[in-house]
């Protein structure tokens, strides 16, 4: 007879870590087992070198606000990040997360654009956002002297007469999601969660009583095993679709994913790092997916400062960096092949963009960096491979963002998609708890309100609440006002 548990978490990333932490706070008596196919947690998308580390709050990312008159999506992303900040604050105060500087650092968020059209757009966007409480403190300038003070590397030796503009929000953040993940799993193991590394879940089968037969195999020795779970969460990055298909839930029908990889240019030159204390985003190239918006980022990982520029899109049929070459083929089903083919036909701009990116030499990538930083010296920069992102394909469309797919009875759920992803892990998992555990959720709400004081409210509708909440979490996380 197989072992029985309350919850199985598949994947050792920030999503599983966040859900496990919430469940342990809400239901400490539940037995939880977590599976990770690699030798440690946070080695795929949550690893700090596999993502840009941006605390996504729509402060600088133009793709969250294509219409400068419509801030709704930008506000929504910011609202979600404030929820994450509140939970992290509670976990720091409880000693579950370590000192804030080990995972989050104050880093202004900037947007920098060139050309009359984009300058006009950015000016309009600023006028809209400065009226929103969650964007209080946003600054705008077309003055080279001001922008030079904000970020000298953007302005040194820039061609005279070129129209340009920038916005800046001092309250932005750089987040090491790998550190968050590792610290949360360390706490979960101390609380009795069984983390099984080097163990790959191979198959999921629903039982007659509504529970799940979880079949797995150790990658060391190839020893098979199985257990029975009342609830399964699939937080396995690009492999989530494979496991949800294995579970044969009807809700996954019609879904496909398209893997897009990325490279960054990275430098640890202390002189350059000292001159750039910001994350600077710009407009995406025509046909580029939102995750490929160029940006020059200050990073802080394991106490060392660095700069990253990119991303430059790459292609691999693998759904994970450590995935398999046949991943993209193995997902094909009669229910999704039509939608996937339609995506290919209707996204020719994306295809052209990817082909162009794949043909870029290192020299061309340095040239792209010089559009941001005119004085860039290629000798200071190295290329690093970032993580694989599996963009959702559904209904003949390529979708961006994240999406939870769950069974009708709420006994299994998985996360598909990418950015803003990790930054919004907390609200995503709270929404999952509400939908998958309806009989328990009302009982859990008082505890959730302690962990996330403004849970269930909209901060942007209340100037005082927005100011107080952002101020409280900024002080607790030591990231300034």
C-alpha positions as a Markdown table, in Angstrom:
| # | Residue | x | y | z |
|---|---|---|---|---|
| 1 | Unk | 0.0 | 0.0 | 0.0 |
| 2 | Unk | 1.4 | 3.4 | -1.0 |
| 3 | Unk | 2.1 | 6.2 | 1.4 |
| 4 | Unk | -0.7 | 8.8 | 1.8 |
| 5 | Unk | -0.1 | 12.5 | 2.2 |
| 6 | Unk | -2.2 | 15.7 | 2.1 |
| 7 | Unk | -0.3 | 17.7 | -0.4 |
| 8 | Unk | 2.3 | 17.0 | -3.1 |
| 9 | Unk | 4.3 | 19.9 | -4.5 |
| 10 | Unk | 6.1 | 19.2 | -7.8 |
| 11 | Unk | 9.0 | 21.5 | -8.6 |
| 12 | Unk | 11.5 | 23.2 | -6.3 |
| 13 | Unk | 10.8 | 26.8 | -7.4 |
| 14 | Unk | 9.4 | 29.9 | -5.8 |
| 15 | Unk | 5.8 | 28.9 | -6.6 |
| 16 | Unk | 6.0 | 25.6 | -4.7 |
| 17 | Unk | 7.9 | 27.2 | -1.9 |
| 18 | Unk | 5.3 | 30.0 | -1.6 |
| 19 | Unk | 2.3 | 27.6 | -1.7 |
| 20 | Unk | 4.0 | 25.3 | 0.8 |
| 21 | Unk | 4.7 | 28.1 | 3.2 |
| 22 | Unk | 1.2 | 29.4 | 3.0 |
| 23 | Unk | -0.3 | 25.9 | 3.7 |
| 24 | Unk | 2.0 | 25.4 | 6.6 |
| 25 | Unk | 0.8 | 28.7 | 8.1 |
| 26 | Unk | -2.8 | 27.8 | 7.5 |
| 27 | Unk | -2.8 | 24.1 | 8.1 |
| 28 | Unk | 0.3 | 23.1 | 10.0 |
| 29 | Unk | -0.9 | 19.5 | 10.6 |
| 30 | Unk | -1.0 | 18.6 | 6.9 |
| 31 | Unk | 1.6 | 16.3 | 5.6 |
| 32 | Unk | 3.4 | 17.8 | 2.6 |
| 33 | Unk | 5.9 | 16.1 | 0.2 |
| 34 | Unk | 7.8 | 18.2 | -2.4 |
| 35 | Unk | 9.6 | 16.7 | -5.4 |
| 36 | Unk | 12.5 | 18.3 | -7.3 |
| 37 | Unk | 14.1 | 16.4 | -10.2 |
| 38 | Unk | 17.5 | 18.3 | -9.8 |
| 39 | Unk | 20.0 | 18.2 | -7.0 |
| 40 | Unk | 18.8 | 21.4 | -5.2 |
| 41 | Unk | 15.9 | 23.8 | -5.3 |
| 42 | Unk | 15.9 | 27.1 | -7.3 |
| 43 | Unk | 18.1 | 25.8 | -10.2 |
| 44 | Unk | 15.7 | 26.5 | -13.0 |
| 45 | Unk | 13.5 | 29.7 | -13.5 |
| 46 | Unk | 13.8 | 30.8 | -9.8 |
| 47 | Unk | 17.6 | 30.8 | -10.0 |
| 48 | Unk | 18.9 | 34.4 | -9.9 |
| 49 | Unk | 20.9 | 34.1 | -13.1 |
| 50 | Unk | 17.9 | 32.6 | -15.0 |
| 51 | Unk | 15.8 | 35.8 | -14.6 |
| 52 | Unk | 16.3 | 39.5 | -14.4 |
| 53 | Unk | 15.4 | 39.8 | -10.7 |
| 54 | Unk | 13.0 | 42.6 | -11.3 |
| 55 | Unk | 10.4 | 43.1 | -8.6 |
| 56 | Unk | 7.7 | 43.5 | -11.2 |
| 57 | Unk | 5.4 | 46.3 | -10.2 |
| 58 | Unk | 4.8 | 47.9 | -13.7 |
| 59 | Unk | 6.9 | 50.9 | -12.6 |
| 60 | Unk | 9.1 | 50.6 | -15.7 |
| 61 | Unk | 7.8 | 47.8 | -17.9 |
| 62 | Unk | 6.1 | 49.4 | -20.9 |
| 63 | Unk | 4.5 | 46.2 | -22.1 |
| 64 | Unk | 2.1 | 46.3 | -19.1 |
| 65 | Unk | 0.7 | 49.6 | -20.4 |
| 66 | Unk | 0.6 | 49.7 | -24.2 |
| 67 | Unk | -2.1 | 52.4 | -24.2 |
| 68 | Unk | -0.8 | 55.4 | -22.2 |
| 69 | Unk | -4.4 | 56.3 | -21.3 |
| 70 | Unk | -5.2 | 52.9 | -19.7 |
| 71 | Unk | -3.3 | 52.1 | -16.5 |
| 72 | Unk | -5.5 | 49.2 | -15.5 |
| 73 | Unk | -3.1 | 46.3 | -16.1 |
| 74 | Unk | -0.2 | 48.3 | -14.7 |
| 75 | Unk | -2.2 | 49.0 | -11.6 |
| 76 | Unk | -3.2 | 45.3 | -11.3 |
| 77 | Unk | 0.5 | 44.1 | -11.5 |
| 78 | Unk | 1.5 | 46.7 | -8.9 |
| 79 | Unk | -1.4 | 45.6 | -6.6 |
| 80 | Unk | -0.1 | 42.0 | -6.9 |
| 81 | Unk | 3.5 | 42.9 | -6.0 |
| 82 | Unk | 2.3 | 44.8 | -2.9 |
| 83 | Unk | 0.7 | 41.5 | -1.8 |
| 84 | Unk | 4.0 | 39.7 | -2.2 |
| 85 | Unk | 5.8 | 42.5 | -0.3 |
| 86 | Unk | 3.3 | 42.1 | 2.6 |
| 87 | Unk | 3.8 | 38.4 | 2.9 |
| 88 | Unk | 7.6 | 38.7 | 2.7 |
| 89 | Unk | 7.3 | 41.3 | 5.5 |
| 90 | Unk | 5.4 | 39.0 | 7.7 |
| 91 | Unk | 7.8 | 36.1 | 7.0 |
| 92 | Unk | 10.8 | 38.4 | 7.9 |
| 93 | Unk | 9.1 | 39.4 | 11.1 |
| 94 | Unk | 8.5 | 35.7 | 12.0 |
| 95 | Unk | 12.1 | 34.8 | 11.2 |
| 96 | Unk | 11.1 | 32.5 | 8.3 |
| 97 | Unk | 12.9 | 34.7 | 5.8 |
| 98 | Unk | 16.4 | 35.9 | 6.6 |
| 99 | Unk | 17.6 | 39.6 | 6.7 |
| 100 | Unk | 15.9 | 41.4 | 3.8 |
| 101 | Unk | 19.2 | 42.3 | 2.2 |
| 102 | Unk | 19.7 | 38.6 | 1.5 |
| 103 | Unk | 16.9 | 38.6 | -1.0 |
| 104 | Unk | 15.6 | 42.1 | -1.8 |
| 105 | Unk | 17.4 | 45.4 | -2.3 |
| 106 | Unk | 16.2 | 48.9 | -3.2 |
| 107 | Unk | 16.9 | 49.6 | -6.9 |
| 108 | Unk | 15.2 | 52.4 | -8.7 |
| 109 | Unk | 13.1 | 51.4 | -11.7 |
| 110 | Unk | 13.6 | 53.5 | -14.9 |
| 111 | Unk | 12.3 | 53.6 | -18.4 |
| 112 | Unk | 14.4 | 55.1 | -21.1 |
| 113 | Unk | 13.2 | 55.8 | -24.7 |
| 114 | Unk | 14.5 | 57.5 | -27.8 |
| 115 | Unk | 12.7 | 59.1 | -30.8 |
| 116 | Unk | 9.8 | 61.6 | -30.9 |
| 117 | Unk | 7.1 | 58.9 | -31.0 |
| 118 | Unk | 8.3 | 57.0 | -27.9 |
| 119 | Unk | 9.1 | 60.2 | -26.1 |
| 120 | Unk | 5.5 | 61.4 | -26.6 |
| 121 | Unk | 4.2 | 58.0 | -25.5 |
| 122 | Unk | 6.4 | 58.0 | -22.3 |
| 123 | Unk | 5.3 | 61.6 | -21.4 |
| 124 | Unk | 1.7 | 60.6 | -21.8 |
| 125 | Unk | 2.2 | 57.5 | -19.7 |
| 126 | Unk | 3.8 | 59.5 | -17.0 |
| 127 | Unk | 0.9 | 62.0 | -16.9 |
| 128 | Unk | -1.5 | 59.0 | -16.4 |
| 129 | Unk | 0.5 | 57.2 | -13.8 |
| 130 | Unk | 1.5 | 60.1 | -11.6 |
| 131 | Unk | -2.2 | 60.3 | -10.6 |
| 132 | Unk | -2.3 | 56.8 | -9.3 |
| 133 | Unk | -1.5 | 56.2 | -5.6 |
| 134 | Unk | 0.6 | 53.1 | -6.2 |
| 135 | Unk | 2.8 | 55.1 | -8.6 |
| 136 | Unk | 3.4 | 58.0 | -6.2 |
| 137 | Unk | 6.9 | 59.4 | -6.6 |
| 138 | Unk | 7.3 | 58.7 | -10.3 |
| 139 | Unk | 9.6 | 61.2 | -12.0 |
| 140 | Unk | 9.9 | 62.3 | -15.7 |
| 141 | Unk | 12.6 | 64.1 | -17.5 |
| 142 | Unk | 13.8 | 64.9 | -21.0 |
| 143 | Unk | 16.8 | 66.8 | -19.6 |
| 144 | Unk | 20.2 | 65.0 | -20.2 |
| 145 | Unk | 21.6 | 66.5 | -17.0 |
| 146 | Unk | 18.8 | 65.0 | -14.9 |
| 147 | Unk | 18.9 | 61.6 | -16.6 |
| 148 | Unk | 22.7 | 61.6 | -16.2 |
| 149 | Unk | 22.2 | 62.0 | -12.4 |
| 150 | Unk | 19.8 | 59.1 | -12.4 |
| 151 | Unk | 22.0 | 56.8 | -14.5 |
| 152 | Unk | 25.3 | 58.1 | -15.9 |
| 153 | Unk | 25.9 | 55.1 | -18.1 |
| 154 | Unk | 22.9 | 56.0 | -20.2 |
| 155 | Unk | 24.1 | 59.4 | -21.1 |
| 156 | Unk | 27.9 | 59.3 | -21.5 |
| 157 | Unk | 28.9 | 60.1 | -25.1 |
| 158 | Unk | 25.3 | 60.0 | -26.3 |
| 159 | Unk | 24.7 | 61.7 | -29.7 |
| 160 | Unk | 23.6 | 65.3 | -29.4 |
| 161 | Unk | 20.2 | 66.3 | -30.7 |
| 162 | Unk | 18.6 | 62.9 | -30.3 |
| 163 | Unk | 15.1 | 63.1 | -28.6 |
| 164 | Unk | 15.1 | 61.0 | -25.4 |
| 165 | Unk | 13.2 | 60.8 | -22.2 |
| 166 | Unk | 13.1 | 58.8 | -19.0 |
| 167 | Unk | 11.0 | 58.0 | -16.0 |
| 168 | Unk | 12.2 | 57.0 | -12.6 |
| 169 | Unk | 10.6 | 55.5 | -9.5 |
| 170 | Unk | 13.1 | 55.4 | -6.6 |
| 171 | Unk | 11.0 | 52.7 | -4.8 |
| 172 | Unk | 11.8 | 49.9 | -7.2 |
| 173 | Unk | 13.4 | 46.7 | -6.1 |
| 174 | Unk | 15.9 | 43.9 | -7.2 |
| 175 | Unk | 14.8 | 40.5 | -5.9 |
| 176 | Unk | 16.9 | 37.3 | -5.6 |
| 177 | Unk | 14.1 | 34.8 | -6.1 |
| 178 | Unk | 16.6 | 32.0 | -5.7 |
| 179 | Unk | 17.3 | 33.2 | -2.2 |
| 180 | Unk | 13.6 | 33.5 | -1.4 |
| 181 | Unk | 13.0 | 29.9 | -2.6 |
| 182 | Unk | 15.9 | 28.4 | -0.7 |
| 183 | Unk | 15.0 | 30.2 | 2.5 |
| 184 | Unk | 11.4 | 29.1 | 2.3 |
| 185 | Unk | 12.3 | 25.5 | 1.6 |
| 186 | Unk | 14.7 | 25.5 | 4.5 |
| 187 | Unk | 11.9 | 26.6 | 6.8 |
| 188 | Unk | 9.5 | 24.0 | 5.3 |
| 189 | Unk | 11.9 | 21.2 | 5.9 |
| 190 | Unk | 12.3 | 22.4 | 9.5 |
| 191 | Unk | 8.5 | 22.2 | 9.8 |
| 192 | Unk | 8.4 | 18.6 | 8.6 |
| 193 | Unk | 8.0 | 19.0 | 4.9 |
| 194 | Unk | 9.6 | 16.0 | 3.1 |
| 195 | Unk | 11.7 | 17.5 | 0.2 |
| 196 | Unk | 12.9 | 14.8 | -2.2 |
| 197 | Unk | 15.7 | 16.0 | -4.4 |
| 198 | Unk | 16.9 | 14.1 | -7.5 |
| 199 | Unk | 13.4 | 12.7 | -7.8 |
| 200 | Unk | 11.3 | 13.0 | -11.0 |
| 201 | Unk | 7.5 | 12.7 | -11.0 |
| 202 | Unk | 6.7 | 10.5 | -14.0 |
| 203 | Unk | 2.9 | 10.1 | -13.9 |
| 204 | Unk | -0.2 | 11.3 | -12.2 |
| 205 | Unk | -3.4 | 9.2 | -12.1 |
| 206 | Unk | -6.7 | 10.1 | -10.4 |
| 207 | Unk | -8.1 | 7.4 | -8.1 |
| 208 | Unk | -11.8 | 6.5 | -7.7 |
| 209 | Unk | -11.9 | 8.3 | -4.4 |
| 210 | Unk | -10.7 | 11.6 | -6.0 |
| 211 | Unk | -7.1 | 11.4 | -4.7 |
| 212 | Unk | -4.0 | 11.1 | -6.8 |
| 213 | Unk | -1.6 | 8.3 | -7.4 |
| 214 | Unk | 1.8 | 10.0 | -7.8 |
| 215 | Unk | 4.4 | 7.9 | -9.5 |
| 216 | Unk | 8.0 | 9.0 | -9.3 |
| 217 | Unk | 11.5 | 7.7 | -9.9 |
| 218 | Unk | 14.8 | 8.6 | -8.3 |
| 219 | Unk | 17.4 | 9.9 | -10.7 |
| 220 | Unk | 20.1 | 8.3 | -8.7 |
| 221 | Unk | 19.7 | 4.5 | -8.9 |
| 222 | Unk | 16.4 | 4.8 | -10.9 |
| 223 | Unk | 14.4 | 3.5 | -8.0 |
| 224 | Unk | 10.6 | 3.8 | -8.6 |
| 225 | Unk | 8.1 | 4.8 | -6.0 |
| 226 | Unk | 4.5 | 6.0 | -5.6 |
| 227 | Unk | 2.4 | 7.8 | -3.1 |
| 228 | Unk | -1.2 | 8.9 | -2.7 |
| 229 | Unk | -2.1 | 12.6 | -2.4 |
| 230 | Unk | -5.3 | 14.5 | -1.7 |
| 231 | Unk | -4.0 | 17.6 | -3.6 |
| 232 | Unk | -1.3 | 18.0 | -6.2 |
| 233 | Unk | 0.3 | 21.3 | -7.2 |
| 234 | Unk | 2.5 | 21.2 | -10.4 |
| 235 | Unk | 4.9 | 24.1 | -10.2 |
| 236 | Unk | 7.4 | 22.6 | -12.6 |
| 237 | Unk | 8.0 | 25.4 | -15.0 |
| 238 | Unk | 7.7 | 24.4 | -18.6 |
| 239 | Unk | 7.2 | 20.7 | -17.6 |
| 240 | Unk | 3.9 | 21.6 | -15.9 |
| 241 | Unk | 2.0 | 21.0 | -19.2 |
| 242 | Unk | 3.5 | 17.5 | -19.5 |
| 243 | Unk | 2.4 | 16.5 | -16.0 |
| 244 | Unk | -1.0 | 18.1 | -16.4 |
| 245 | Unk | -1.5 | 16.2 | -19.6 |
| 246 | Unk | -0.3 | 13.0 | -17.8 |
| 247 | Unk | -3.1 | 13.7 | -15.2 |
| 248 | Unk | -5.6 | 13.6 | -18.1 |
| 249 | Unk | -7.7 | 16.5 | -16.7 |
| 250 | Unk | -10.0 | 17.9 | -19.3 |
| 251 | Unk | -9.1 | 21.4 | -18.4 |
| 252 | Unk | -5.6 | 21.1 | -20.0 |
| 253 | Unk | -7.1 | 20.3 | -23.4 |
| 254 | Unk | -6.3 | 22.9 | -26.0 |
| 255 | Unk | -3.2 | 24.2 | -24.2 |
| 256 | Unk | 0.3 | 24.2 | -25.6 |
| 257 | Unk | 3.5 | 26.0 | -24.7 |
| 258 | Unk | 6.2 | 27.6 | -26.8 |
| 259 | Unk | 9.7 | 27.6 | -25.3 |
| 260 | Unk | 11.8 | 30.8 | -25.5 |
| 261 | Unk | 15.2 | 31.0 | -24.0 |
| 262 | Unk | 17.4 | 34.0 | -23.4 |
| 263 | Unk | 21.0 | 35.2 | -22.9 |
| 264 | Unk | 22.2 | 38.2 | -21.0 |
| 265 | Unk | 25.4 | 40.2 | -21.1 |
| 266 | Unk | 26.9 | 40.4 | -17.6 |
| 267 | Unk | 29.6 | 42.4 | -16.0 |
| 268 | Unk | 31.0 | 42.6 | -12.5 |
| 269 | Unk | 33.4 | 45.5 | -13.3 |
| 270 | Unk | 33.2 | 47.5 | -10.0 |
| 271 | Unk | 33.6 | 50.8 | -11.8 |
| 272 | Unk | 30.6 | 50.2 | -14.0 |
| 273 | Unk | 28.5 | 48.6 | -11.2 |
| 274 | Unk | 29.1 | 51.7 | -9.1 |
| 275 | Unk | 27.7 | 54.0 | -11.8 |
| 276 | Unk | 24.5 | 52.2 | -12.4 |
| 277 | Unk | 22.1 | 51.7 | -9.5 |
| 278 | Unk | 18.9 | 51.1 | -11.4 |
| 279 | Unk | 16.8 | 48.7 | -13.6 |
| 280 | Unk | 16.3 | 50.5 | -16.9 |
| 281 | Unk | 13.7 | 49.2 | -19.4 |
| 282 | Unk | 12.9 | 50.3 | -22.9 |
| 283 | Unk | 10.5 | 49.5 | -25.8 |
| 284 | Unk | 10.5 | 46.0 | -27.3 |
| 285 | Unk | 11.6 | 45.4 | -30.9 |
| 286 | Unk | 8.8 | 44.8 | -33.4 |
| 287 | Unk | 7.6 | 41.2 | -33.1 |
| 288 | Unk | 9.5 | 40.6 | -29.8 |
| 289 | Unk | 7.6 | 38.9 | -26.9 |
| 290 | Unk | 7.2 | 41.1 | -23.8 |
| 291 | Unk | 9.7 | 39.0 | -21.9 |
| 292 | Unk | 12.3 | 40.2 | -24.5 |
| 293 | Unk | 12.0 | 43.9 | -23.6 |
| 294 | Unk | 15.6 | 45.2 | -23.5 |
| 295 | Unk | 16.8 | 46.3 | -20.1 |
| 296 | Unk | 20.0 | 47.2 | -18.3 |
| 297 | Unk | 19.8 | 45.9 | -14.7 |
| 298 | Unk | 21.7 | 46.4 | -11.5 |
| 299 | Unk | 21.8 | 43.0 | -9.7 |
| 300 | Unk | 22.7 | 42.0 | -6.2 |
| 301 | Unk | 23.3 | 38.2 | -5.8 |
| 302 | Unk | 25.0 | 36.6 | -2.8 |
| 303 | Unk | 26.3 | 40.1 | -1.7 |
| 304 | Unk | 28.0 | 40.8 | -5.1 |
| 305 | Unk | 26.9 | 43.6 | -7.4 |
| 306 | Unk | 26.7 | 43.2 | -11.1 |
| 307 | Unk | 25.0 | 44.5 | -14.2 |
| 308 | Unk | 23.0 | 42.5 | -16.8 |
| 309 | Unk | 21.8 | 43.6 | -20.2 |
| 310 | Unk | 19.4 | 41.7 | -22.4 |
| 311 | Unk | 17.7 | 39.5 | -22.9 |
| 312 | Unk | 18.7 | 38.1 | -26.3 |
| 313 | Unk | 16.2 | 35.4 | -27.4 |
| 314 | Unk | 17.4 | 31.9 | -28.0 |
| 315 | Unk | 15.6 | 28.8 | -29.1 |
| 316 | Unk | 15.6 | 25.3 | -27.8 |
| 317 | Unk | 12.8 | 22.7 | -28.0 |
| 318 | Unk | 13.5 | 22.0 | -24.3 |
| 319 | Unk | 10.9 | 23.2 | -21.7 |
| 320 | Unk | 13.6 | 23.6 | -19.1 |
| 321 | Unk | 17.3 | 24.3 | -19.3 |
| 322 | Unk | 17.8 | 20.7 | -18.1 |
| 323 | Unk | 14.8 | 19.4 | -20.1 |
| 324 | Unk | 14.7 | 17.1 | -23.1 |
| 325 | Unk | 15.1 | 17.7 | -26.8 |
| 326 | Unk | 11.7 | 16.1 | -27.5 |
| 327 | Unk | 9.8 | 18.2 | -25.0 |
| 328 | Unk | 8.2 | 20.4 | -27.7 |
| 329 | Unk | 7.0 | 17.4 | -29.6 |
| 330 | Unk | 5.8 | 15.4 | -26.6 |
| 331 | Unk | 3.2 | 18.0 | -25.7 |
| 332 | Unk | 1.3 | 17.6 | -29.1 |
| 333 | Unk | -2.2 | 16.3 | -28.8 |
| 334 | Unk | -5.2 | 16.3 | -31.1 |
| 335 | Unk | -6.8 | 18.8 | -28.8 |
| 336 | Unk | -4.0 | 21.4 | -29.1 |
| 337 | Unk | -2.3 | 20.9 | -32.5 |
| 338 | Unk | -4.7 | 23.1 | -34.4 |
| 339 | Unk | -4.2 | 26.0 | -31.9 |
| 340 | Unk | -0.4 | 25.6 | -32.0 |
| 341 | Unk | -0.3 | 25.6 | -35.8 |
| 342 | Unk | -2.5 | 28.8 | -35.8 |
| 343 | Unk | 0.0 | 30.5 | -33.4 |
| 344 | Unk | 2.8 | 29.8 | -35.9 |
| 345 | Unk | 0.8 | 31.2 | -38.8 |
| 346 | Unk | -0.4 | 34.3 | -37.0 |
| 347 | Unk | 2.9 | 35.2 | -35.2 |
| 348 | Unk | 5.2 | 35.7 | -38.2 |
| 349 | Unk | 6.7 | 38.8 | -36.6 |
| 350 | Unk | 7.7 | 36.7 | -33.6 |
| 351 | Unk | 9.2 | 34.1 | -36.0 |
| 352 | Unk | 11.2 | 36.8 | -37.8 |
| 353 | Unk | 12.3 | 38.3 | -34.5 |
| 354 | Unk | 13.6 | 34.9 | -33.2 |
| 355 | Unk | 15.4 | 34.1 | -36.4 |
| 356 | Unk | 17.1 | 37.6 | -36.2 |
| 357 | Unk | 18.1 | 37.0 | -32.6 |
| 358 | Unk | 19.5 | 33.6 | -33.3 |
| 359 | Unk | 21.7 | 35.1 | -36.1 |
| 360 | Unk | 23.1 | 37.8 | -33.9 |
| 361 | Unk | 26.8 | 37.6 | -33.2 |
| 362 | Unk | 28.4 | 38.6 | -29.9 |
| 363 | Unk | 29.5 | 41.8 | -31.6 |
| 364 | Unk | 25.9 | 42.6 | -32.6 |
| 365 | Unk | 24.8 | 42.0 | -29.0 |
| 366 | Unk | 27.4 | 44.4 | -27.8 |
| 367 | Unk | 26.1 | 46.9 | -30.4 |
| 368 | Unk | 22.6 | 46.5 | -28.9 |
| 369 | Unk | 24.1 | 47.2 | -25.4 |
| 370 | Unk | 25.7 | 50.4 | -26.8 |
| 371 | Unk | 22.2 | 51.7 | -27.7 |
| 372 | Unk | 21.7 | 51.8 | -24.0 |
| 373 | Unk | 25.2 | 52.5 | -22.9 |
| 374 | Unk | 27.2 | 54.2 | -25.7 |
| 375 | Unk | 30.6 | 53.7 | -23.9 |
| 376 | Unk | 30.2 | 49.9 | -23.5 |
| 377 | Unk | 33.4 | 48.0 | -24.0 |
| 378 | Unk | 32.9 | 44.4 | -25.0 |
| 379 | Unk | 35.9 | 43.3 | -23.0 |
| 380 | Unk | 33.9 | 44.1 | -19.8 |
| 381 | Unk | 31.0 | 41.8 | -20.6 |
| 382 | Unk | 30.4 | 38.1 | -20.8 |
| 383 | Unk | 27.4 | 36.2 | -22.2 |
| 384 | Unk | 25.4 | 34.0 | -19.8 |
| 385 | Unk | 22.5 | 31.7 | -20.6 |
| 386 | Unk | 19.3 | 32.6 | -18.8 |
| 387 | Unk | 16.3 | 30.3 | -18.1 |
| 388 | Unk | 13.8 | 28.7 | -20.5 |
| 389 | Unk | 10.3 | 30.3 | -20.5 |
| 390 | Unk | 7.3 | 28.3 | -21.8 |
| 391 | Unk | 4.8 | 30.8 | -23.2 |
| 392 | Unk | 1.2 | 29.7 | -23.2 |
| 393 | Unk | -0.6 | 28.9 | -26.4 |
| 394 | Unk | -4.3 | 28.7 | -26.2 |
| 395 | Unk | -7.2 | 29.3 | -28.7 |
| 396 | Unk | -4.7 | 29.9 | -31.5 |
| 397 | Unk | -3.1 | 32.8 | -29.5 |
| 398 | Unk | 0.3 | 33.1 | -27.9 |
| 399 | Unk | -0.4 | 34.4 | -24.4 |
| 400 | Unk | 1.9 | 36.2 | -22.0 |
| 401 | Unk | 1.8 | 36.2 | -18.2 |
| 402 | Unk | 0.9 | 33.3 | -16.0 |
| 403 | Unk | -2.1 | 31.1 | -15.8 |
| 404 | Unk | -3.3 | 28.5 | -13.3 |
| 405 | Unk | -5.0 | 25.5 | -14.7 |
| 406 | Unk | -6.9 | 23.4 | -12.2 |
| 407 | Unk | -9.3 | 20.5 | -12.2 |
| 408 | Unk | -13.0 | 21.1 | -11.6 |
| 409 | Unk | -12.9 | 19.4 | -8.2 |
| 410 | Unk | -9.8 | 21.5 | -7.2 |
| 411 | Unk | -7.7 | 18.4 | -6.4 |
| 412 | Unk | -4.9 | 19.3 | -8.8 |
| 413 | Unk | -3.6 | 22.6 | -10.2 |
| 414 | Unk | -0.6 | 23.7 | -12.2 |
| 415 | Unk | 1.0 | 26.9 | -13.3 |
| 416 | Unk | 1.7 | 27.7 | -16.9 |
| 417 | Unk | 3.5 | 30.8 | -18.4 |
| 418 | Unk | 6.1 | 33.3 | -17.4 |
| 419 | Unk | 6.6 | 37.0 | -16.5 |
| 420 | Unk | 5.6 | 38.6 | -14.1 |
| 421 | Unk | 5.6 | 35.1 | -12.5 |
| 422 | Unk | 7.8 | 35.1 | -9.4 |
| 423 | Unk | 7.0 | 38.7 | -8.4 |
| 424 | Unk | 3.4 | 37.8 | -8.2 |
| 425 | Unk | 3.8 | 34.3 | -6.7 |
| 426 | Unk | 1.9 | 35.3 | -3.5 |
| 427 | Unk | -1.3 | 36.6 | -5.1 |
| 428 | Unk | -1.3 | 33.7 | -7.6 |
| 429 | Unk | -1.1 | 31.2 | -4.8 |
| 430 | Unk | -3.7 | 32.9 | -2.7 |
| 431 | Unk | -6.1 | 32.8 | -5.7 |
| 432 | Unk | -5.2 | 29.1 | -6.1 |
| 433 | Unk | -6.0 | 28.4 | -2.4 |
| 434 | Unk | -9.4 | 30.1 | -2.8 |
| 435 | Unk | -10.4 | 28.1 | -5.9 |
| 436 | Unk | -8.9 | 24.7 | -4.8 |
| 437 | Unk | -9.8 | 24.7 | -1.1 |
| 438 | Unk | -13.3 | 26.4 | -1.0 |
| 439 | Unk | -14.4 | 24.4 | 2.1 |
| 440 | Unk | -11.3 | 25.5 | 4.1 |
| 441 | Unk | -10.8 | 29.0 | 2.8 |
| 442 | Unk | -13.3 | 30.9 | 5.0 |
| 443 | Unk | -11.6 | 29.3 | 8.0 |
| 444 | Unk | -8.2 | 30.4 | 6.8 |
| 445 | Unk | -9.1 | 34.0 | 6.0 |
| 446 | Unk | -8.4 | 35.5 | 9.5 |
| 447 | Unk | -4.9 | 34.0 | 9.4 |
| 448 | Unk | -4.3 | 35.3 | 5.8 |
| 449 | Unk | -5.4 | 38.8 | 7.0 |
| 450 | Unk | -2.6 | 38.6 | 9.6 |
| 451 | Unk | 0.0 | 37.6 | 7.0 |
| 452 | Unk | -1.3 | 40.0 | 4.3 |
| 453 | Unk | -3.0 | 42.9 | 6.2 |
| 454 | Unk | -4.7 | 44.4 | 3.1 |
| 455 | Unk | -5.8 | 41.1 | 1.7 |
| 456 | Unk | -9.0 | 41.4 | -0.2 |
| 457 | Unk | -8.8 | 45.2 | -0.7 |
| 458 | Unk | -7.6 | 47.4 | -3.5 |
| 459 | Unk | -4.8 | 49.7 | -2.4 |
| 460 | Unk | -4.9 | 52.0 | -5.4 |
| 461 | Unk | -8.4 | 53.1 | -4.5 |
| 462 | Unk | -7.2 | 54.4 | -1.1 |
| 463 | Unk | -4.4 | 57.0 | -1.1 |
| 464 | Unk | -3.8 | 56.7 | 2.7 |
| 465 | Unk | -3.8 | 52.8 | 2.7 |
| 466 | Unk | -1.5 | 52.7 | -0.3 |
| 467 | Unk | 1.0 | 55.1 | 1.4 |
| 468 | Unk | 0.8 | 53.4 | 4.7 |
| 469 | Unk | 1.2 | 49.9 | 3.3 |
| 470 | Unk | 4.1 | 50.7 | 1.0 |
| 471 | Unk | 5.8 | 52.6 | 3.8 |
| 472 | Unk | 5.4 | 49.8 | 6.3 |
| 473 | Unk | 6.7 | 47.1 | 4.0 |
| 474 | Unk | 9.5 | 49.4 | 2.8 |
| 475 | Unk | 10.7 | 49.9 | 6.3 |
| 476 | Unk | 10.4 | 46.2 | 7.3 |
| 477 | Unk | 12.2 | 45.1 | 4.1 |
| 478 | Unk | 14.7 | 48.0 | 4.3 |
| 479 | Unk | 14.1 | 49.2 | 0.8 |
| 480 | Unk | 13.4 | 52.8 | 1.5 |
| 481 | Unk | 10.2 | 54.8 | 1.2 |
